[in-house]
Amino acid sequence: MMPRIRGTITEHFIHAESIGSFLFNFTWIALFITGLCFVGPGSASPLRELFNHDLPVWSYPLFLQNFSMASQQAWGPAWMVVTWSLAVEEQFYLLLPLLVRNLSWRRTAWVVVASIFCAPLVRIVLSLSGNQIIGPYTLLPSRADALGFGVLVALACRDKRAWEWFASHRRYLHLAFLLMACGLVFLLKHEGYLYTFGLTWIAAFYALLLLLTVVGVGRAETSCFRTKILVSLGTVAYAVYIFHLPINVLFHFAFFGRLPIINNWSSLSVTVSSLITVMFLAALSWRILEKPLIRHAHAIYHY
């Protein structure tokens, strides 16, 4: 039987990395609340799309906005719409360390496997109850399969026998990866399955991709996924994810007075300009905010 993994790399890594994202999220929430002070019912439509009270403001600092979205079946203000995934992330960060600290490796794996099988069932129940998209897409139990696959990969990479088996059977990983890729093509043509079993299939696809890029990495994976461009983009991807929608809305409002839509060369150039601005702001955010916070966290939690 594997020993308990109390206080190991997994637990410390989650705590250290979450400090940077946690404080970054609160900075973004503070900007949203500031926007609410200046945008009201009489403001232009794009600004009201960005800043409004469609969802309870208190749910954002508590990272419960995904429950508000699911219960009201509404995405809420565009400034905060992508933060449903951050809510899932923070809820996951609260639960996983308790699981890791109190259960053995084997029991942790079994709980994770159970969560993977239960997630599509939860989505089916939500869909049958009339909540066909937002609930299945944004709630933690509905996305436990994607998180669970990530935990299984982390456990496998810390188990010597599992690592050696994957490293010596990479051809099976490649075969399974191709099979999963074919399934993605099927989902593109049959979107009705996406919010039930489709999300689990996508999560398994990316779990396999992750294994291929960390276990016995071959030349193809190295040349594809370790290029400087992808590494640089991955470094700032978190801020890009947060910034991209609000910045694009603000650019199109400033130039055209409406919500973003690409219907001519002018609107395309504005969209490209907003992308360049997002990349610049993301790089700036990484340098002056995220990187120092993560470095500080790593100095506290040694592993």
C-alpha positions in Angstrom: 0.0 0.0 0.0 1.3 3.4 -0.9 2.0 5.7 2.1 -0.1 8.8 2.7 1.1 11.8 0.7 0.5 14.2 3.5 2.2 17.6 3.0 3.9 16.6 -0.3 4.6 18.4 -3.6 1.0 18.2 -4.7 -0.4 20.0 -1.7 2.3 22.7 -1.5 2.2 23.3 -5.3 -1.5 23.9 -5.2 -1.1 26.3 -2.3 1.8 28.2 -3.7 0.5 28.6 -7.2 -3.0 29.6 -6.0 -1.6 32.6 -4.1 -0.6 34.4 -7.3 -3.9 33.6 -9.1 -6.0 34.4 -6.0 -4.6 37.9 -5.5 -4.7 38.5 -9.3 -8.4 37.6 -9.2 -9.1 40.1 -6.4 -7.4 42.8 -8.4 -9.7 42.1 -11.3 -12.7 42.1 -9.1 -11.7 45.5 -7.6 -11.6 46.9 -11.2 -15.0 45.5 -11.8 -16.5 47.1 -8.7 -14.8 50.4 -9.7 -16.5 50.1 -13.1 -19.9 49.6 -11.4 -19.5 53.0 -9.7 -19.3 54.8 -13.1 -21.6 52.7 -15.3 -25.3 52.9 -14.8 -28.7 52.4 -16.6 -28.1 55.5 -18.7 -24.7 54.4 -20.0 -24.0 53.1 -23.5 -25.1 49.5 -24.1 -21.5 48.0 -24.5 -20.5 49.5 -21.1 -23.7 48.1 -19.5 -22.7 44.7 -21.0 -19.4 45.0 -19.2 -20.6 46.3 -15.9 -24.0 45.4 -14.5 -25.7 43.8 -11.5 -27.2 40.8 -13.4 -25.5 38.5 -10.9 -24.9 39.3 -7.2 -21.7 41.3 -6.8 -20.9 39.5 -3.5 -20.6 36.2 -5.4 -17.4 37.2 -7.2 -15.1 37.8 -4.2 -16.5 34.6 -2.6 -15.9 32.7 -5.9 -19.5 31.5 -6.0 -20.4 33.2 -9.3 -20.6 29.9 -11.1 -23.5 28.9 -8.8 -25.2 32.2 -9.5 -24.7 31.7 -13.2 -26.2 28.2 -13.0 -29.2 29.1 -10.8 -30.1 32.2 -13.0 -29.0 30.6 -16.2 -27.2 33.8 -17.1 -23.6 34.6 -17.7 -23.6 38.0 -16.1 -21.5 41.0 -16.9 -18.9 40.5 -19.6 -16.1 41.9 -17.5 -16.5 38.9 -15.2 -18.0 36.2 -17.4 -14.9 34.1 -17.8 -14.4 34.0 -14.0 -16.7 31.0 -13.8 -13.7 28.9 -14.4 -11.7 30.7 -11.7 -14.5 30.0 -9.2 -14.2 26.3 -10.1 -10.5 26.5 -9.7 -10.6 28.1 -6.2 -13.3 25.6 -5.1 -11.0 22.8 -6.3 -8.1 24.3 -4.5 -10.1 24.3 -1.2 -11.1 20.6 -1.6 -8.1 18.8 -3.1 -5.6 19.5 -0.4 -8.0 18.1 2.2 -8.3 15.0 0.0 -4.6 14.7 -0.5 -3.8 15.2 3.2 -6.3 12.8 4.7 -6.4 9.9 2.2 -3.8 7.4 1.0 -2.6 7.5 -2.6 -4.9 4.6 -3.5 -8.0 6.1 -1.9 -7.3 9.5 -3.5 -7.2 7.8 -6.9 -10.5 6.0 -6.3 -12.3 9.2 -5.2 -10.9 10.9 -8.3 -12.0 8.1 -10.6 -15.5 8.2 -9.0 -15.7 12.0 -9.7 -14.8 11.4 -13.3 -17.7 8.9 -13.8 -20.1 11.1 -11.8 -19.5 14.3 -13.7 -21.4 13.4 -16.9 -24.2 12.0 -14.8 -24.5 15.3 -13.0 -24.6 17.1 -16.4 -27.3 14.8 -17.6 -29.5 15.4 -14.5 -29.0 19.2 -14.9 -29.9 19.0 -18.6 -33.1 17.0 -17.9 -34.1 19.5 -15.3 -33.9 22.3 -17.9 -30.5 23.7 -17.2 -28.9 22.4 -20.5 -25.8 24.6 -20.9 -24.7 27.0 -18.1 -25.1 24.5 -15.2 -23.4 21.6 -16.9 -20.6 23.9 -18.1 -19.8 26.0 -15.0 -20.4 24.0 -11.8 -17.6 22.2 -10.0 -19.4 18.7 -9.9 -20.1 19.1 -13.6 -16.4 19.7 -14.4 -15.0 17.3 -11.9 -14.0 14.9 -14.8 -11.5 17.5 -16.3 -10.0 18.2 -12.8 -10.0 14.5 -12.0 -8.0 13.6 -15.1 -5.5 16.2 -14.1 -5.1 14.7 -10.6 -4.7 11.2 -12.1 -1.9 12.4 -14.3 -0.2 14.0 -11.4 -0.5 10.8 -9.3 0.7 8.7 -12.2 3.8 11.0 -12.7 4.7 10.5 -9.0 4.4 6.7 -9.1 7.5 5.0 -10.4 5.7 1.9 -11.8 3.1 4.0 -13.6 5.7 6.3 -15.0 7.8 3.4 -16.3 4.7 1.7 -17.8 3.7 4.9 -19.7 7.2 5.5 -20.8 7.6 2.0 -22.2 4.1 1.9 -23.8 4.0 5.3 -25.5 2.6 3.7 -28.7 -0.6 2.9 -26.7 -0.7 6.5 -25.7 -0.4 7.6 -29.3 -3.1 5.2 -30.4 -5.5 6.3 -27.7 -4.7 10.0 -28.5 -5.6 9.4 -32.2 -8.8 7.7 -31.2 -9.8 10.6 -28.9 -9.0 13.0 -31.7 -11.4 11.2 -34.0 -14.0 11.5 -31.2 -13.5 15.3 -31.2 -14.4 15.4 -34.9 -17.6 13.5 -34.0 -18.4 16.1 -31.3 -18.0 18.9 -33.8 -20.8 17.4 -35.9 -23.0 16.3 -33.0 -22.9 19.2 -30.5 -25.9 17.7 -28.6 -23.5 15.3 -26.9 -21.1 18.1 -25.8 -22.7 19.0 -22.5 -23.2 15.4 -21.4 -20.4 12.9 -22.3 -18.6 15.2 -24.7 -16.8 17.3 -22.0 -15.5 14.1 -20.4 -14.2 13.0 -23.8 -12.4 16.4 -24.3 -10.9 16.1 -20.8 -9.6 12.6 -21.5 -8.1 13.9 -24.8 -6.1 16.6 -23.1 -5.1 14.3 -20.3 -3.5 12.0 -22.9 -1.9 15.0 -24.5 -0.4 16.0 -21.1 1.0 12.5 -20.6 2.6 12.6 -24.0 4.3 15.9 -23.3 5.7 14.9 -19.8 6.4 11.2 -19.9 9.2 9.9 -22.1 8.9 13.0 -24.4 9.8 12.3 -28.0 11.2 14.6 -30.7 7.8 15.4 -32.1 6.4 16.5 -28.8 9.5 18.5 -28.0 9.6 20.4 -31.4 5.8 21.1 -31.1 5.2 22.0 -27.5 8.5 23.3 -26.2 9.0 26.1 -28.8 9.8 29.6 -27.4 6.5 31.0 -28.7 4.3 28.5 -27.0 6.3 28.7 -23.7 6.0 32.5 -23.8 2.3 32.3 -24.5 1.8 29.8 -21.8 3.5 32.1 -19.3 1.0 34.9 -19.8 -2.0 32.7 -20.8 -3.8 33.3 -17.5 -3.9 37.0 -17.9 -4.7 36.7 -21.6 -7.7 34.6 -20.7 -9.0 37.2 -18.2 -8.2 40.3 -20.3 -9.3 39.3 -23.8 -13.0 39.8 -23.8 -13.3 43.1 -21.8 -10.4 44.7 -23.8 -12.0 43.7 -27.1 -15.4 45.1 -26.0 -13.7 48.4 -24.9 -11.8 48.7 -28.2 -14.9 48.2 -30.4 -16.9 50.5 -28.2 -14.2 53.2 -28.5 -14.0 53.0 -32.3 -17.5 52.0 -33.3 -19.7 52.5 -30.3 -21.0 48.9 -30.3 -20.3 45.4 -29.2 -17.5 43.5 -31.0 -18.3 42.1 -34.4 -15.9 41.5 -37.4 -17.7 42.5 -40.6 -15.1 44.6 -42.5 -11.4 45.3 -42.5 -11.7 48.2 -40.0 -13.3 46.0 -37.4 -10.7 43.3 -38.0 -7.9 45.7 -37.5 -9.5 46.9 -34.2 -9.8 43.3 -33.1 -6.1 42.7 -33.9 -5.2 45.9 -32.1 -7.1 44.7 -29.0 -5.2 41.4 -29.2 -1.9 43.2 -29.3 -2.9 45.3 -26.3 -4.0 42.2 -24.4 -0.7 40.5 -25.0 1.2 43.6 -23.8 -1.0 43.9 -20.7 -0.6 40.2 -19.9 3.2 40.4 -20.2 3.1 43.5 -17.9 0.9 41.8 -15.4 3.2 38.8 -15.3 6.2 40.9 -14.7 4.9 43.3 -12.0 2.2 41.2 -10.3 2.0 37.5 -11.0 5.7 36.6 -11.1 6.6 38.4 -7.9 3.6 36.8 -6.0 4.5 33.3 -7.2 8.2 33.8 -6.4 7.2 34.9 -2.9 4.9 31.8 -2.5 7.7 29.5 -3.7 10.0 31.1 -1.1 7.6 30.1 1.6 6.7 26.7 0.4 9.8 24.8 -0.4 9.5 21.6 -2.5 
